[in-house]
Amino acid sequence: MQLRALTILALGAIALAGCEDVLGTDGELTADEIHVLADDIVAASFDVTGPAATADASTVDAERVSADPITSRTEFVTIRSCPLGGQLVVEGTREREWDRETRSGSSDLSLTKTHEDCARTLRRADVTITLNGAPNVAVEAHHAWENGRRVGLQTLGIQGAIDWETDDGRSGVCTLDVDAVFDPETHTRTVTGTVCDRTIERTTTWNHPDA
């Protein structure tokens, strides 16, 4: 599977260009709100794909009776509650190679995230936003571990669109086309692409607990 470069991984800042970018325009999200929304979406995608990559690593029958490396392909559906109501439906496939003895292997995931009246407060922005799929967000992810620690470039690609509405009466559609790469050796993440028609390109430090 050829993946668009992630993780998984939190999003970099959106460049601001002039006063209009800082203040936004009537009915639109401001630049800061877009940055926070994008940050949350990328971080949430990493949180979804990371656990899915290693889920049931010791519970599947074949994995319980054998310590040999396992190659598997699994379909999954999970439903997550959103902080202020609504839900996020995640469904897709996972292809994995895993060695229980060494806690080492890799996982490639292809999934969709569908927001259903998913409400949350935008951090650092005093506004509540409710998201719905338009129709959904597609995610391609790659993760790898060696001795229980992440190894190699962890990648994530996100494409799709969401309908959004804020509690102060604004609404619209936000398209996403983002690639992110996390390097566990340098603890840096690089995110490039567009969110809500704004260009993103930045490398930052990220200290993930299992990196």
Disulfide bonds with the S-S distance in Angstrom:
Cys82-Cys118 1.97
Cys174-Cys196 1.91
